[in-house]
Amino acid sequence: MKGLQRITFDPAVMGGKPCLRGLRVTAGMLVGLVACGYSTEQILELYPYLEAEDITEALRFAAWRAEELELPLNAA
């Protein structure tokens, strides 16, 4: 998705899952914390090396992935 600057993919980090800024923090983990009711402030207290923009971008990435349509490829 265009406009996402903080989401990184590296096979050597967390098995290639989408992470934030190359850190061992996945977008899915942050979205899960928000879904469990953690506030941005609470997450930043737990993970002081993160920034509020990391959480926002993880949510934007998850929303984009939820709307993405995957279509099977037909054999020629």
PDB file with one MODEL, atoms N, CA, C and O in Angstrom:
MODEL        1
ATOM      1  N   MET A   1       0.839  -1.178   0.000  1.00  0.00           N
ATOM      2  CA  MET A   1       0.000   0.000   0.000  1.00  0.00           C
ATOM      3  C   MET A   1       0.881   1.236   0.000  1.00  0.00           C
ATOM      4  O   MET A   1       1.830   1.334   0.778  1.00  0.00           O
ATOM      5  N   LYS A   2       0.567   2.167  -0.864  1.00  0.00           N
ATOM      6  CA  LYS A   2       1.313   3.418  -0.907  1.00  0.00           C
ATOM      7  C   LYS A   2       1.061   4.218   0.366  1.00  0.00           C
ATOM      8  O   LYS A   2      -0.029   4.178   0.936  1.00  0.00           O
ATOM      9  N   GLY A   3       2.071   4.933   0.793  1.00  0.00           N
ATOM     10  CA  GLY A   3       1.929   5.789   1.959  1.00  0.00           C
ATOM     11  C   GLY A   3       2.324   5.147   3.267  1.00  0.00           C
ATOM     12  O   GLY A   3       2.387   5.827   4.291  1.00  0.00           O
ATOM     13  N   LEU A   4       2.590   3.859   3.260  1.00  0.00           N
ATOM     14  CA  LEU A   4       3.033   3.197   4.488  1.00  0.00           C
ATOM     15  C   LEU A   4       4.555   3.194   4.500  1.00  0.00           C
ATOM     16  O   LEU A   4       5.189   2.481   3.721  1.00  0.00           O
ATOM     17  N   GLN A   5       5.131   3.987   5.377  1.00  0.00           N
ATOM     18  CA  GLN A   5       6.584   4.118   5.454  1.00  0.00           C
ATOM     19  C   GLN A   5       7.194   3.282   6.572  1.00  0.00           C
ATOM     20  O   GLN A   5       8.395   3.013   6.554  1.00  0.00           O
ATOM     21  N   ARG A   6       6.395   2.873   7.532  1.00  0.00           N
ATOM     22  CA  ARG A   6       6.931   2.210   8.717  1.00  0.00           C
ATOM     23  C   ARG A   6       6.803   0.689   8.680  1.00  0.00           C
ATOM     24  O   ARG A   6       7.447   0.002   9.472  1.00  0.00           O
ATOM     25  N   ILE A   7       5.997   0.158   7.790  1.00  0.00           N
ATOM     26  CA  ILE A   7       5.811  -1.291   7.688  1.00  0.00           C
ATOM     27  C   ILE A   7       6.951  -1.862   6.853  1.00  0.00           C
ATOM     28  O   ILE A   7       7.186  -1.425   5.726  1.00  0.00           O
ATOM     29  N   THR A   8       7.655  -2.842   7.414  1.00  0.00           N
ATOM     30  CA  THR A   8       8.764  -3.473   6.715  1.00  0.00           C
ATOM     31  C   THR A   8       8.551  -4.979   6.645  1.00  0.00           C
ATOM     32  O   THR A   8       7.877  -5.569   7.489  1.00  0.00           O
ATOM     33  N   PHE A   9       9.140  -5.583   5.623  1.00  0.00           N
ATOM     34  CA  PHE A   9       9.094  -7.027   5.428  1.00  0.00           C
ATOM     35  C   PHE A   9      10.529  -7.511   5.240  1.00  0.00           C
ATOM     36  O   PHE A   9      11.224  -7.076   4.321  1.00  0.00           O
ATOM     37  N   ASP A  10      10.964  -8.404   6.108  1.00  0.00           N
ATOM     38  CA  ASP A  10      12.320  -8.939   6.019  1.00  0.00           C
ATOM     39  C   ASP A  10      12.245 -10.403   6.445  1.00  0.00           C
ATOM     40  O   ASP A  10      11.869 -10.695   7.581  1.00  0.00           O
ATOM     41  N   PRO A  11      12.598 -11.329   5.548  1.00  0.00           N
ATOM     42  CA  PRO A  11      12.535 -12.750   5.914  1.00  0.00           C
ATOM     43  C   PRO A  11      13.364 -13.088   7.147  1.00  0.00           C
ATOM     44  O   PRO A  11      13.090 -14.083   7.817  1.00  0.00           O
ATOM     45  N   ALA A  12      14.369 -12.281   7.456  1.00  0.00           N
ATOM     46  CA  ALA A  12      15.221 -12.543   8.615  1.00  0.00           C
ATOM     47  C   ALA A  12      14.650 -11.982   9.919  1.00  0.00           C
ATOM     48  O   ALA A  12      15.202 -12.222  10.992  1.00  0.00           O
ATOM     49  N   VAL A  13      13.555 -11.242   9.827  1.00  0.00           N
ATOM     50  CA  VAL A  13      12.943 -10.646  11.024  1.00  0.00           C
ATOM     51  C   VAL A  13      11.517 -11.152  11.138  1.00  0.00           C
ATOM     52  O   VAL A  13      10.680 -10.876  10.278  1.00  0.00           O
ATOM     53  N   MET A  14      11.246 -11.889  12.195  1.00  0.00           N
ATOM     54  CA  MET A  14       9.901 -12.420  12.488  1.00  0.00           C
ATOM     55  C   MET A  14       9.334 -13.222  11.308  1.00  0.00           C
ATOM     56  O   MET A  14       8.131 -13.197  11.048  1.00  0.00           O
ATOM     57  N   GLY A  15      10.211 -13.923  10.610  1.00  0.00           N
ATOM     58  CA  GLY A  15       9.767 -14.792   9.520  1.00  0.00           C
ATOM     59  C   GLY A  15       9.157 -14.052   8.342  1.00  0.00           C
ATOM     60  O   GLY A  15       8.404 -14.640   7.567  1.00  0.00           O
ATOM     61  N   GLY A  16       9.468 -12.778   8.198  1.00  0.00           N
ATOM     62  CA  GLY A  16       8.946 -12.010   7.075  1.00  0.00           C
ATOM     63  C   GLY A  16       7.583 -11.381   7.313  1.00  0.00           C
ATOM     64  O   GLY A  16       7.019 -10.767   6.407  1.00  0.00           O
ATOM     65  N   LYS A  17       7.047 -11.524   8.517  1.00  0.00           N
ATOM     66  CA  LYS A  17       5.764 -10.883   8.830  1.00  0.00           C
ATOM     67  C   LYS A  17       5.936  -9.363   8.766  1.00  0.00           C
ATOM     68  O   LYS A  17       7.042  -8.855   8.949  1.00  0.00           O
ATOM     69  N   PRO A  18       4.844  -8.639   8.506  1.00  0.00           N
ATOM     70  CA  PRO A  18       4.954  -7.183   8.485  1.00  0.00           C
ATOM     71  C   PRO A  18       5.297  -6.654   9.880  1.00  0.00           C
ATOM     72  O   PRO A  18       4.580  -6.886  10.853  1.00  0.00           O
ATOM     73  N   CYS A  19       6.415  -5.937   9.939  1.00  0.00           N
ATOM     74  CA  CYS A  19       6.913  -5.390  11.202  1.00  0.00           C
ATOM     75  C   CYS A  19       6.966  -3.874  11.115  1.00  0.00           C
ATOM     76  O   CYS A  19       6.780  -3.288  10.049  1.00  0.00           O
ATOM     77  N   LEU A  20       7.222  -3.256  12.251  1.00  0.00           N
ATOM     78  CA  LEU A  20       7.341  -1.812  12.309  1.00  0.00           C
ATOM     79  C   LEU A  20       8.804  -1.425  12.321  1.00  0.00           C
ATOM     80  O   LEU A  20       9.550  -1.797  13.226  1.00  0.00           O
ATOM     81  N   ARG A  21       9.207  -0.677  11.312  1.00  0.00           N
ATOM     82  CA  ARG A  21      10.546  -0.105  11.205  1.00  0.00           C
ATOM     83  C   ARG A  21      11.661  -1.127  11.390  1.00  0.00           C
ATOM     84  O   ARG A  21      12.714  -0.795  11.934  1.00  0.00           O
ATOM     85  N   GLY A  22      11.449  -2.362  10.946  1.00  0.00           N
ATOM     86  CA  GLY A  22      12.476  -3.387  11.044  1.00  0.00           C
ATOM     87  C   GLY A  22      12.647  -3.961  12.438  1.00  0.00           C
ATOM     88  O   GLY A  22      13.514  -4.807  12.656  1.00  0.00           O
ATOM     89  N   LEU A  23      11.832  -3.513  13.384  1.00  0.00           N
ATOM     90  CA  LEU A  23      11.889  -4.034  14.752  1.00  0.00           C
ATOM     91  C   LEU A  23      11.190  -5.384  14.827  1.00  0.00           C
ATOM     92  O   LEU A  23      10.454  -5.757  13.913  1.00  0.00           O
ATOM     93  N   ARG A  24      11.411  -6.098  15.885  1.00  0.00           N
ATOM     94  CA  ARG A  24      10.765  -7.395  16.076  1.00  0.00           C
ATOM     95  C   ARG A  24       9.389  -7.199  16.725  1.00  0.00           C
ATOM     96  O   ARG A  24       9.037  -7.878  17.690  1.00  0.00           O
ATOM     97  N   VAL A  25       8.644  -6.279  16.184  1.00  0.00           N
ATOM     98  CA  VAL A  25       7.281  -5.977  16.622  1.00  0.00           C
ATOM     99  C   VAL A  25       6.408  -6.037  15.373  1.00  0.00           C
ATOM    100  O   VAL A  25       6.578  -5.242  14.448  1.00  0.00           O
ATOM    101  N   THR A  26       5.472  -6.985  15.353  1.00  0.00           N
ATOM    102  CA  THR A  26       4.643  -7.131  14.160  1.00  0.00           C
ATOM    103  C   THR A  26       3.440  -6.202  14.203  1.00  0.00           C
ATOM    104  O   THR A  26       2.963  -5.805  15.266  1.00  0.00           O
ATOM    105  N   ALA A  27       2.973  -5.876  13.020  1.00  0.00           N
ATOM    106  CA  ALA A  27       1.756  -5.070  12.911  1.00  0.00           C
ATOM    107  C   ALA A  27       0.597  -5.805  13.575  1.00  0.00           C
ATOM    108  O   ALA A  27      -0.229  -5.188  14.248  1.00  0.00           O
ATOM    109  N   GLY A  28       0.536  -7.105  13.391  1.00  0.00           N
ATOM    110  CA  GLY A  28      -0.530  -7.905  13.988  1.00  0.00           C
ATOM    111  C   GLY A  28      -0.534  -7.856  15.503  1.00  0.00           C
ATOM    112  O   GLY A  28      -1.598  -7.843  16.121  1.00  0.00           O
ATOM    113  N   MET A  29       0.645  -7.830  16.110  1.00  0.00           N
ATOM    114  CA  MET A  29       0.718  -7.749  17.564  1.00  0.00           C
ATOM    115  C   MET A  29       0.144  -6.424  18.054  1.00  0.00           C
ATOM    116  O   MET A  29      -0.602  -6.391  19.033  1.00  0.00           O
ATOM    117  N   LEU A  30       0.491  -5.337  17.375  1.00  0.00           N
ATOM    118  CA  LEU A  30      -0.030  -4.033  17.779  1.00  0.00           C
ATOM    119  C   LEU A  30      -1.541  -3.951  17.587  1.00  0.00           C
ATOM    120  O   LEU A  30      -2.253  -3.427  18.444  1.00  0.00           O
ATOM    121  N   VAL A  31      -2.023  -4.463  16.474  1.00  0.00           N
ATOM    122  CA  VAL A  31      -3.471  -4.459  16.232  1.00  0.00           C
ATOM    123  C   VAL A  31      -4.173  -5.304  17.299  1.00  0.00           C
ATOM    124  O   VAL A  31      -5.248  -4.940  17.777  1.00  0.00           O
ATOM    125  N   GLY A  32      -3.572  -6.408  17.662  1.00  0.00           N
ATOM    126  CA  GLY A  32      -4.140  -7.250  18.713  1.00  0.00           C
ATOM    127  C   GLY A  32      -4.224  -6.538  20.052  1.00  0.00           C
ATOM    128  O   GLY A  32      -5.215  -6.677  20.768  1.00  0.00           O
ATOM    129  N   LEU A  33      -3.198  -5.782  20.394  1.00  0.00           N
ATOM    130  CA  LEU A  33      -3.232  -5.027  21.649  1.00  0.00           C
ATOM    131  C   LEU A  33      -4.341  -3.985  21.636  1.00  0.00           C
ATOM    132  O   LEU A  33      -5.055  -3.818  22.625  1.00  0.00           O
ATOM    133  N   VAL A  34      -4.483  -3.287  20.520  1.00  0.00           N
ATOM    134  CA  VAL A  34      -5.563  -2.297  20.406  1.00  0.00           C
ATOM    135  C   VAL A  34      -6.918  -3.001  20.518  1.00  0.00           C
ATOM    136  O   VAL A  34      -7.822  -2.506  21.190  1.00  0.00           O
ATOM    137  N   ALA A  35      -7.057  -4.150  19.862  1.00  0.00           N
ATOM    138  CA  ALA A  35      -8.321  -4.894  19.910  1.00  0.00           C
ATOM    139  C   ALA A  35      -8.643  -5.368  21.325  1.00  0.00           C
ATOM    140  O   ALA A  35      -9.812  -5.521  21.677  1.00  0.00           O
ATOM    141  N   CYS A  36      -7.612  -5.601  22.134  1.00  0.00           N
ATOM    142  CA  CYS A  36      -7.826  -6.028  23.524  1.00  0.00           C
ATOM    143  C   CYS A  36      -8.096  -4.853  24.467  1.00  0.00           C
ATOM    144  O   CYS A  36      -8.308  -5.047  25.664  1.00  0.00           O
ATOM    145  N   GLY A  37      -8.087  -3.639  23.922  1.00  0.00           N
ATOM    146  CA  GLY A  37      -8.437  -2.488  24.736  1.00  0.00           C
ATOM    147  C   GLY A  37      -7.282  -1.644  25.222  1.00  0.00           C
ATOM    148  O   GLY A  37      -7.493  -0.680  25.958  1.00  0.00           O
ATOM    149  N   TYR A  38      -6.066  -1.981  24.829  1.00  0.00           N
ATOM    150  CA  TYR A  38      -4.929  -1.161  25.244  1.00  0.00           C
ATOM    151  C   TYR A  38      -4.964   0.183  24.517  1.00  0.00           C
ATOM    152  O   TYR A  38      -5.266   0.244  23.325  1.00  0.00           O
ATOM    153  N   SER A  39      -4.661   1.233  25.229  1.00  0.00           N
ATOM    154  CA  SER A  39      -4.597   2.562  24.622  1.00  0.00           C
ATOM    155  C   SER A  39      -3.204   2.754  24.020  1.00  0.00           C
ATOM    156  O   SER A  39      -2.276   2.000  24.316  1.00  0.00           O
ATOM    157  N   THR A  40      -3.078   3.757  23.187  1.00  0.00           N
ATOM    158  CA  THR A  40      -1.774   4.090  22.613  1.00  0.00           C
ATOM    159  C   THR A  40      -0.768   4.345  23.723  1.00  0.00           C
ATOM    160  O   THR A  40       0.367   3.874  23.655  1.00  0.00           O
ATOM    161  N   GLU A  41      -1.174   5.082  24.737  1.00  0.00           N
ATOM    162  CA  GLU A  41      -0.279   5.400  25.848  1.00  0.00           C
ATOM    163  C   GLU A  41       0.191   4.140  26.564  1.00  0.00           C
ATOM    164  O   GLU A  41       1.366   4.025  26.911  1.00  0.00           O
ATOM    165  N   GLN A  42      -0.722   3.191  26.790  1.00  0.00           N
ATOM    166  CA  GLN A  42      -0.352   1.948  27.456  1.00  0.00           C
ATOM    167  C   GLN A  42       0.630   1.139  26.607  1.00  0.00           C
ATOM    168  O   GLN A  42       1.592   0.578  27.131  1.00  0.00           O
ATOM    169  N   ILE A  43       0.387   1.082  25.312  1.00  0.00           N
ATOM    170  CA  ILE A  43       1.283   0.335  24.422  1.00  0.00           C
ATOM    171  C   ILE A  43       2.663   0.978  24.415  1.00  0.00           C
ATOM    172  O   ILE A  43       3.672   0.275  24.449  1.00  0.00           O
ATOM    173  N   LEU A  44       2.717   2.293  24.371  1.00  0.00           N
ATOM    174  CA  LEU A  44       4.004   2.978  24.363  1.00  0.00           C
ATOM    175  C   LEU A  44       4.743   2.813  25.689  1.00  0.00           C
ATOM    176  O   LEU A  44       5.973   2.845  25.717  1.00  0.00           O
ATOM    177  N   GLU A  45       4.015   2.640  26.777  1.00  0.00           N
ATOM    178  CA  GLU A  45       4.659   2.347  28.058  1.00  0.00           C
ATOM    179  C   GLU A  45       5.260   0.950  28.044  1.00  0.00           C
ATOM    180  O   GLU A  45       6.356   0.734  28.560  1.00  0.00           O
ATOM    181  N   LEU A  46       4.534  -0.006  27.446  1.00  0.00           N
ATOM    182  CA  LEU A  46       5.024  -1.383  27.364  1.00  0.00           C
ATOM    183  C   LEU A  46       6.200  -1.517  26.400  1.00  0.00           C
ATOM    184  O   LEU A  46       7.107  -2.318  26.626  1.00  0.00           O
ATOM    185  N   TYR A  47       6.181  -0.739  25.337  1.00  0.00           N
ATOM    186  CA  TYR A  47       7.200  -0.798  24.289  1.00  0.00           C
ATOM    187  C   TYR A  47       7.731   0.613  24.044  1.00  0.00           C
ATOM    188  O   TYR A  47       7.331   1.258  23.075  1.00  0.00           O
ATOM    189  N   PRO A  48       8.623   1.104  24.903  1.00  0.00           N
ATOM    190  CA  PRO A  48       9.070   2.499  24.820  1.00  0.00           C
ATOM    191  C   PRO A  48       9.842   2.842  23.545  1.00  0.00           C
ATOM    192  O   PRO A  48      10.019   4.020  23.233  1.00  0.00           O
ATOM    193  N   TYR A  49      10.295   1.849  22.817  1.00  0.00           N
ATOM    194  CA  TYR A  49      11.014   2.111  21.565  1.00  0.00           C
ATOM    195  C   TYR A  49      10.062   2.328  20.393  1.00  0.00           C
ATOM    196  O   TYR A  49      10.509   2.633  19.287  1.00  0.00           O
ATOM    197  N   LEU A  50       8.770   2.179  20.613  1.00  0.00           N
ATOM    198  CA  LEU A  50       7.782   2.461  19.568  1.00  0.00           C
ATOM    199  C   LEU A  50       7.349   3.924  19.636  1.00  0.00           C
ATOM    200  O   LEU A  50       7.577   4.621  20.625  1.00  0.00           O
ATOM    201  N   GLU A  51       6.722   4.355  18.560  1.00  0.00           N
ATOM    202  CA  GLU A  51       6.172   5.707  18.485  1.00  0.00           C
ATOM    203  C   GLU A  51       4.684   5.598  18.170  1.00  0.00           C
ATOM    204  O   GLU A  51       4.237   4.605  17.596  1.00  0.00           O
ATOM    205  N   ALA A  52       3.925   6.615  18.543  1.00  0.00           N
ATOM    206  CA  ALA A  52       2.474   6.602  18.307  1.00  0.00           C
ATOM    207  C   ALA A  52       2.166   6.360  16.828  1.00  0.00           C
ATOM    208  O   ALA A  52       1.186   5.693  16.498  1.00  0.00           O
ATOM    209  N   GLU A  53       2.996   6.897  15.946  1.00  0.00           N
ATOM    210  CA  GLU A  53       2.782   6.718  14.511  1.00  0.00           C
ATOM    211  C   GLU A  53       2.909   5.257  14.094  1.00  0.00           C
ATOM    212  O   GLU A  53       2.295   4.842  13.111  1.00  0.00           O
ATOM    213  N   ASP A  54       3.703   4.465  14.834  1.00  0.00           N
ATOM    214  CA  ASP A  54       3.816   3.038  14.543  1.00  0.00           C
ATOM    215  C   ASP A  54       2.465   2.344  14.738  1.00  0.00           C
ATOM    216  O   ASP A  54       2.063   1.506  13.931  1.00  0.00           O
ATOM    217  N   ILE A  55       1.788   2.699  15.799  1.00  0.00           N
ATOM    218  CA  ILE A  55       0.487   2.089  16.093  1.00  0.00           C
ATOM    219  C   ILE A  55      -0.532   2.501  15.038  1.00  0.00           C
ATOM    220  O   ILE A  55      -1.301   1.671  14.553  1.00  0.00           O
ATOM    221  N   THR A  56      -0.536   3.771  14.689  1.00  0.00           N
ATOM    222  CA  THR A  56      -1.452   4.262  13.659  1.00  0.00           C
ATOM    223  C   THR A  56      -1.205   3.551  12.335  1.00  0.00           C
ATOM    224  O   THR A  56      -2.150   3.147  11.657  1.00  0.00           O
ATOM    225  N   GLU A  57       0.059   3.398  11.970  1.00  0.00           N
ATOM    226  CA  GLU A  57       0.369   2.751  10.703  1.00  0.00           C
ATOM    227  C   GLU A  57       0.009   1.265  10.727  1.00  0.00           C
ATOM    228  O   GLU A  57      -0.436   0.729   9.713  1.00  0.00           O
ATOM    229  N   ALA A  58       0.190   0.596  11.856  1.00  0.00           N
ATOM    230  CA  ALA A  58      -0.208  -0.811  11.967  1.00  0.00           C
ATOM    231  C   ALA A  58      -1.718  -0.953  11.756  1.00  0.00           C
ATOM    232  O   ALA A  58      -2.168  -1.888  11.095  1.00  0.00           O
ATOM    233  N   LEU A  59      -2.489  -0.036  12.312  1.00  0.00           N
ATOM    234  CA  LEU A  59      -3.937  -0.059  12.125  1.00  0.00           C
ATOM    235  C   LEU A  59      -4.325   0.225  10.677  1.00  0.00           C
ATOM    236  O   LEU A  59      -5.225  -0.416  10.135  1.00  0.00           O
ATOM    237  N   ARG A  60      -3.644   1.188  10.049  1.00  0.00           N
ATOM    238  CA  ARG A  60      -3.907   1.488   8.632  1.00  0.00           C
ATOM    239  C   ARG A  60      -3.581   0.278   7.763  1.00  0.00           C
ATOM    240  O   ARG A  60      -4.324  -0.042   6.836  1.00  0.00           O
ATOM    241  N   PHE A  61      -2.468  -0.393   8.062  1.00  0.00           N
ATOM    242  CA  PHE A  61      -2.073  -1.571   7.305  1.00  0.00           C
ATOM    243  C   PHE A  61      -3.116  -2.681   7.459  1.00  0.00           C
ATOM    244  O   PHE A  61      -3.491  -3.324   6.478  1.00  0.00           O
ATOM    245  N   ALA A  62      -3.582  -2.904   8.687  1.00  0.00           N
ATOM    246  CA  ALA A  62      -4.585  -3.948   8.938  1.00  0.00           C
ATOM    247  C   ALA A  62      -5.891  -3.642   8.221  1.00  0.00           C
ATOM    248  O   ALA A  62      -6.523  -4.544   7.673  1.00  0.00           O
ATOM    249  N   ALA A  63      -6.296  -2.387   8.220  1.00  0.00           N
ATOM    250  CA  ALA A  63      -7.526  -2.009   7.522  1.00  0.00           C
ATOM    251  C   ALA A  63      -7.384  -2.244   6.026  1.00  0.00           C
ATOM    252  O   ALA A  63      -8.313  -2.733   5.383  1.00  0.00           O
ATOM    253  N   TRP A  64      -6.232  -1.902   5.472  1.00  0.00           N
ATOM    254  CA  TRP A  64      -5.987  -2.123   4.048  1.00  0.00           C
ATOM    255  C   TRP A  64      -6.014  -3.613   3.714  1.00  0.00           C
ATOM    256  O   TRP A  64      -6.612  -4.022   2.719  1.00  0.00           O
ATOM    257  N   ARG A  65      -5.353  -4.431   4.562  1.00  0.00           N
ATOM    258  CA  ARG A  65      -5.323  -5.881   4.320  1.00  0.00           C
ATOM    259  C   ARG A  65      -6.723  -6.483   4.434  1.00  0.00           C
ATOM    260  O   ARG A  65      -7.056  -7.413   3.700  1.00  0.00           O
ATOM    261  N   ALA A  66      -7.533  -5.968   5.334  1.00  0.00           N
ATOM    262  CA  ALA A  66      -8.882  -6.500   5.509  1.00  0.00           C
ATOM    263  C   ALA A  66      -9.746  -6.245   4.279  1.00  0.00           C
ATOM    264  O   ALA A  66     -10.662  -7.016   3.996  1.00  0.00           O
ATOM    265  N   GLU A  67      -9.466  -5.184   3.556  1.00  0.00           N
ATOM    266  CA  GLU A  67     -10.240  -4.836   2.367  1.00  0.00           C
ATOM    267  C   GLU A  67      -9.651  -5.406   1.078  1.00  0.00           C
ATOM    268  O   GLU A  67     -10.293  -5.376   0.029  1.00  0.00           O
ATOM    269  N   GLU A  68      -8.434  -5.920   1.163  1.00  0.00           N
ATOM    270  CA  GLU A  68      -7.762  -6.447  -0.019  1.00  0.00           C
ATOM    271  C   GLU A  68      -8.480  -7.708  -0.501  1.00  0.00           C
ATOM    272  O   GLU A  68      -8.885  -8.542   0.309  1.00  0.00           O
ATOM    273  N   LEU A  69      -8.632  -7.841  -1.776  1.00  0.00           N
ATOM    274  CA  LEU A  69      -9.313  -8.976  -2.377  1.00  0.00           C
ATOM    275  C   LEU A  69      -8.281  -9.894  -3.007  1.00  0.00           C
ATOM    276  O   LEU A  69      -7.484  -9.463  -3.841  1.00  0.00           O
ATOM    277  N   GLU A  70      -8.297 -11.151  -2.610  1.00  0.00           N
ATOM    278  CA  GLU A  70      -7.376 -12.125  -3.196  1.00  0.00           C
ATOM    279  C   GLU A  70      -8.169 -13.005  -4.165  1.00  0.00           C
ATOM    280  O   GLU A  70      -9.199 -13.579  -3.811  1.00  0.00           O
ATOM    281  N   LEU A  71      -7.671 -13.092  -5.368  1.00  0.00           N
ATOM    282  CA  LEU A  71      -8.329 -13.889  -6.395  1.00  0.00           C
ATOM    283  C   LEU A  71      -7.420 -15.036  -6.806  1.00  0.00           C
ATOM    284  O   LEU A  71      -6.213 -14.837  -6.949  1.00  0.00           O
ATOM    285  N   PRO A  72      -7.967 -16.229  -6.999  1.00  0.00           N
ATOM    286  CA  PRO A  72      -7.123 -17.342  -7.443  1.00  0.00           C
ATOM    287  C   PRO A  72      -6.705 -17.135  -8.892  1.00  0.00           C
ATOM    288  O   PRO A  72      -7.442 -16.565  -9.697  1.00  0.00           O
ATOM    289  N   LEU A  73      -5.516 -17.607  -9.199  1.00  0.00           N
ATOM    290  CA  LEU A  73      -5.034 -17.560 -10.575  1.00  0.00           C
ATOM    291  C   LEU A  73      -5.551 -18.788 -11.304  1.00  0.00           C
ATOM    292  O   LEU A  73      -5.482 -19.903 -10.787  1.00  0.00           O
ATOM    293  N   ASN A  74      -6.056 -18.584 -12.478  1.00  0.00           N
ATOM    294  CA  ASN A  74      -6.518 -19.701 -13.294  1.00  0.00           C
ATOM    295  C   ASN A  74      -5.377 -20.161 -14.191  1.00  0.00           C
ATOM    296  O   ASN A  74      -4.629 -19.348 -14.735  1.00  0.00           O
ATOM    297  N   ALA A  75      -5.255 -21.476 -14.337  1.00  0.00           N
ATOM    298  CA  ALA A  75      -4.219 -22.022 -15.232  1.00  0.00           C
ATOM    299  C   ALA A  75      -4.557 -21.652 -16.668  1.00  0.00           C
ATOM    300  O   ALA A  75      -5.719 -21.679 -17.074  1.00  0.00           O
ATOM    301  N   ALA A  76      -3.545 -21.313 -17.415  1.00  0.00           N
ATOM    302  CA  ALA A  76      -3.755 -20.910 -18.814  1.00  0.00           C
ATOM    303  C   ALA A  76      -4.116 -22.099 -19.692  1.00  0.00           C
ATOM    304  O   ALA A  76      -4.327 -21.938 -20.894  1.00  0.00           O
TER     305      ALA A  76
ENDMDL
END
